[in-house]
Amino acid sequence: MTAHLPLADELAALTARIADLLLTHETVDEAVSALAQALKEAIPGTLGAGVSLMDTRGRRTSTAFTDPDILQADQFQYDLGQGPCLTAWAQQATVVVEDCRTDHRWPAWSRAIADLPLRSVISTPLSTPDGAIGALKVYSPIPNGFDSRAIRLIELLARPAALMLANSQARDTAQRLSDGLIGALGARDAIGTATGIIMERLHVSRDQALATLISASRRREQPLHQLSLDIIGGGEV
């Protein structure tokens, strides 16, 4: 797509494209899917690409793959607890596999992918000032499928991508917290309103009304906030 450009110009064009992709998607999952596809198109010789975001324990929080073979190869990594992507993330350094069939760093993983049409790999961490949040990876169907230019390009792309994905994660987390707070406040208000209705109906104190509401919730095996909404809507205790 841009292979005829000098590396600096190619990087600028690809970074602008990736920034547009990441900033125009509303969720992290959408962003990593777009980034995986962009990597496949950007790195010459790539059969397929993937993006994994991980928490501090190395557990995937979001993942995307362009092809079923890439999904399978990466799933083997997480099932076995070894492989180039996990190593790139843990060591915060680019990992290059020139030939999966002769590389002995992850023997169980190499055996697991032996029947897949994947022979060489680049995996580079998504590093931020607070640490690696995941890794990018591209696979080739031939040994030594990537040259030094491809390695350098994916490393340089990973830097802005990591920062933009970290911002997307923070935005998603803030939205979830906001939604949870709104839900919690709504439930609290509903319970308070239902308690007031029971006080009026039964002519009891607030504590007695709340105890009645809780008892009914347990008896019916119905969440307290849902029972409260039913009562507000005219339902019986």
C-alpha positions as CSV (number, residue, x, y, z in Angstrom):
1,M,0.0,0.0,0.0
2,T,2.8,2.5,1.0
3,A,5.9,0.3,0.5
4,H,7.4,2.7,-2.1
5,L,7.6,5.5,0.4
6,P,10.7,6.2,2.6
7,L,10.2,4.7,6.1
8,A,9.6,8.1,7.8
9,D,6.9,9.0,5.2
10,E,5.4,5.5,5.3
11,L,5.3,5.6,9.1
12,A,3.6,9.0,9.1
13,A,0.9,7.8,6.7
14,L,0.3,4.6,8.6
15,T,0.3,6.4,12.0
16,A,-2.3,8.9,10.7
17,R,-4.4,6.0,9.4
18,I,-4.2,4.1,12.7
19,A,-5.0,7.2,14.7
20,D,-8.1,7.8,12.6
21,L,-9.1,4.1,13.1
22,L,-8.6,4.1,16.9
23,L,-10.1,7.5,17.6
24,T,-13.2,6.9,15.6
25,H,-14.2,3.6,17.2
26,E,-16.3,3.9,20.3
27,T,-15.1,0.8,22.2
28,V,-11.7,-0.9,22.8
29,D,-12.9,-4.1,21.1
30,E,-13.7,-2.2,17.9
31,A,-10.4,-0.4,18.1
32,V,-8.3,-3.5,18.4
33,S,-10.2,-5.1,15.5
34,A,-9.5,-2.1,13.3
35,L,-5.8,-2.1,14.3
36,A,-5.4,-5.8,13.5
37,Q,-6.7,-5.3,10.0
38,A,-4.5,-2.3,9.5
39,L,-1.4,-4.2,10.6
40,K,-2.2,-7.0,8.1
41,E,-2.4,-4.5,5.3
42,A,0.5,-2.4,6.4
43,I,3.3,-5.0,7.0
44,P,4.6,-6.6,3.8
45,G,4.5,-10.4,3.7
46,T,1.8,-10.7,6.4
47,L,-0.5,-13.6,6.2
48,G,-2.5,-12.4,9.3
49,A,-2.2,-10.1,12.3
50,G,-3.6,-9.8,15.8
51,V,-3.8,-7.5,18.7
52,S,-4.0,-8.6,22.4
53,L,-4.6,-6.3,25.3
54,M,-3.7,-7.7,28.7
55,D,-4.0,-6.9,32.4
56,T,-1.1,-6.9,34.8
57,R,-1.3,-10.6,35.2
58,G,-1.1,-11.4,31.5
59,R,-4.8,-12.2,31.1
60,R,-6.3,-11.0,27.9
61,T,-8.9,-8.2,28.3
62,S,-9.5,-7.6,24.6
63,T,-8.3,-9.4,21.5
64,A,-8.7,-9.3,17.7
65,F,-7.4,-11.4,14.8
66,T,-7.7,-11.1,11.1
67,D,-7.7,-14.9,10.3
68,P,-8.7,-18.1,12.0
69,D,-5.1,-19.5,11.9
70,I,-3.9,-16.4,13.9
71,L,-6.7,-16.9,16.4
72,Q,-5.7,-20.6,16.9
73,A,-2.0,-19.8,17.2
74,D,-2.6,-17.2,19.8
75,Q,-5.1,-19.3,21.7
76,F,-2.4,-22.0,22.0
77,Q,-0.1,-19.4,23.6
78,Y,-2.6,-18.5,26.3
79,D,-3.6,-22.2,26.9
80,L,0.1,-23.2,27.2
81,G,1.3,-20.1,28.9
82,Q,4.1,-19.6,26.4
83,G,4.8,-18.1,23.0
84,P,6.2,-15.0,21.3
85,C,3.3,-12.7,22.1
86,L,3.4,-13.4,25.9
87,T,7.2,-13.0,25.9
88,A,7.0,-9.7,24.0
89,W,4.5,-8.4,26.6
90,A,6.4,-9.8,29.6
91,Q,9.8,-8.6,28.5
92,Q,8.6,-5.4,26.9
93,A,10.8,-6.2,23.9
94,T,10.2,-7.2,20.3
95,V,10.3,-10.9,19.6
96,V,11.2,-12.2,16.1
97,V,10.7,-15.8,15.2
98,E,12.5,-16.6,11.9
99,D,11.1,-20.1,11.6
100,C,8.6,-21.6,14.1
101,R,9.7,-25.1,13.2
102,T,13.3,-24.6,14.2
103,D,12.9,-22.1,17.1
104,H,13.1,-23.9,20.4
105,R,12.2,-21.1,22.9
106,W,8.6,-22.3,23.3
107,P,8.7,-26.0,22.5
108,A,5.0,-26.8,23.5
109,W,3.7,-23.8,21.4
110,S,5.9,-24.7,18.4
111,R,4.5,-28.3,18.5
112,A,1.0,-27.0,18.8
113,I,1.1,-24.8,15.7
114,A,3.1,-27.3,13.6
115,D,0.1,-27.9,11.3
116,L,-0.8,-24.2,10.8
117,P,0.5,-22.3,7.8
118,L,2.6,-20.0,10.0
119,R,6.4,-20.0,9.8
120,S,7.7,-16.7,11.0
121,V,6.4,-14.1,13.5
122,I,7.0,-10.6,14.8
123,S,5.5,-9.7,18.1
124,T,6.1,-6.3,19.7
125,P,4.7,-4.9,23.0
126,L,2.2,-2.1,23.3
127,S,4.2,-0.1,25.8
128,T,3.1,2.9,27.7
129,P,4.9,4.9,30.5
130,D,3.0,2.7,33.0
131,G,4.0,-0.6,31.4
132,A,3.0,-2.9,28.5
133,I,-0.8,-3.2,28.0
134,G,-0.6,-5.9,25.4
135,A,1.2,-6.9,22.1
136,L,0.9,-6.7,18.4
137,K,1.7,-9.7,16.2
138,V,2.1,-10.4,12.5
139,Y,2.6,-13.9,11.0
140,S,4.1,-14.9,7.7
141,P,3.6,-18.2,5.8
142,I,7.3,-18.6,5.0
143,P,10.5,-18.7,7.1
144,N,12.3,-15.4,7.4
145,G,9.2,-13.7,6.1
146,F,9.9,-10.3,7.5
147,D,12.8,-8.1,6.9
148,S,14.4,-5.5,9.2
149,R,12.2,-2.7,7.7
150,A,9.0,-4.7,8.7
151,I,10.3,-5.2,12.2
152,R,11.2,-1.5,12.6
153,L,7.8,-0.4,11.1
154,I,5.7,-2.5,13.5
155,E,7.9,-1.3,16.5
156,L,7.3,2.3,15.5
157,L,3.6,1.8,14.9
158,A,3.2,0.2,18.3
159,R,4.2,3.3,20.2
160,P,1.3,5.6,19.2
161,A,-1.1,2.7,19.0
162,A,-0.3,1.8,22.7
163,L,-1.1,5.3,23.9
164,M,-4.3,5.6,21.9
165,L,-5.5,2.2,23.1
166,A,-4.6,3.1,26.7
167,N,-6.8,6.2,26.3
168,S,-9.6,4.0,24.8
169,Q,-9.3,1.7,27.8
170,A,-9.5,4.6,30.2
171,R,-12.5,5.9,28.4
172,D,-14.3,2.5,28.5
173,T,-13.5,2.1,32.2
174,A,-14.8,5.6,33.0
175,Q,-18.0,4.8,31.1
176,R,-18.5,1.5,32.9
177,L,-18.0,3.3,36.3
178,S,-20.4,6.0,35.3
179,D,-23.0,3.5,34.2
180,G,-22.5,1.5,37.4
181,L,-22.9,4.6,39.5
182,I,-26.0,5.6,37.7
183,G,-27.4,2.1,38.2
184,A,-26.5,2.1,41.9
185,L,-28.1,5.5,42.4
186,G,-31.2,4.5,40.5
187,A,-31.5,1.3,42.6
188,R,-31.0,3.3,45.8
189,D,-33.7,5.8,44.8
190,A,-36.1,3.0,43.9
191,I,-35.6,1.3,47.2
192,G,-36.2,4.5,49.1
193,T,-39.4,5.3,47.1
194,A,-40.7,1.7,47.6
195,T,-39.9,1.9,51.3
196,G,-42.0,5.1,51.6
197,I,-44.9,3.5,49.8
198,I,-44.8,0.5,52.2
199,M,-44.7,3.0,55.2
200,E,-47.9,4.7,53.9
201,R,-49.7,1.4,53.1
202,L,-48.9,-0.4,56.3
203,H,-48.6,2.6,58.6
204,V,-45.2,1.5,59.9
205,S,-41.8,3.1,60.5
206,R,-39.1,3.4,57.8
207,D,-37.1,0.7,59.5
208,Q,-40.1,-1.6,59.6
209,A,-41.0,-0.9,56.0
210,L,-37.4,-1.6,54.8
211,A,-37.4,-4.9,56.8
212,T,-40.7,-5.8,55.1
213,L,-39.2,-5.0,51.7
214,I,-36.1,-7.1,52.3
215,S,-38.1,-10.0,53.7
216,A,-40.4,-10.0,50.5
217,S,-37.3,-9.8,48.3
218,R,-35.8,-12.9,49.9
219,R,-39.2,-14.8,49.9
220,R,-39.7,-14.2,46.2
221,E,-36.0,-14.6,45.4
222,Q,-36.3,-11.3,43.5
223,P,-33.6,-8.6,43.5
224,L,-34.4,-5.8,45.9
225,H,-34.3,-3.0,43.3
226,Q,-36.5,-5.0,40.9
227,L,-39.1,-5.6,43.7
228,S,-38.9,-1.9,44.5
229,L,-39.7,-1.0,40.9
230,D,-42.7,-3.4,40.9
231,I,-44.0,-1.8,44.1
232,I,-43.6,1.7,42.6
233,G,-45.6,0.5,39.7
234,G,-48.5,-0.6,41.9
235,G,-47.4,-4.1,42.8
236,E,-48.0,-5.7,46.2
237,V,-45.4,-6.4,48.8
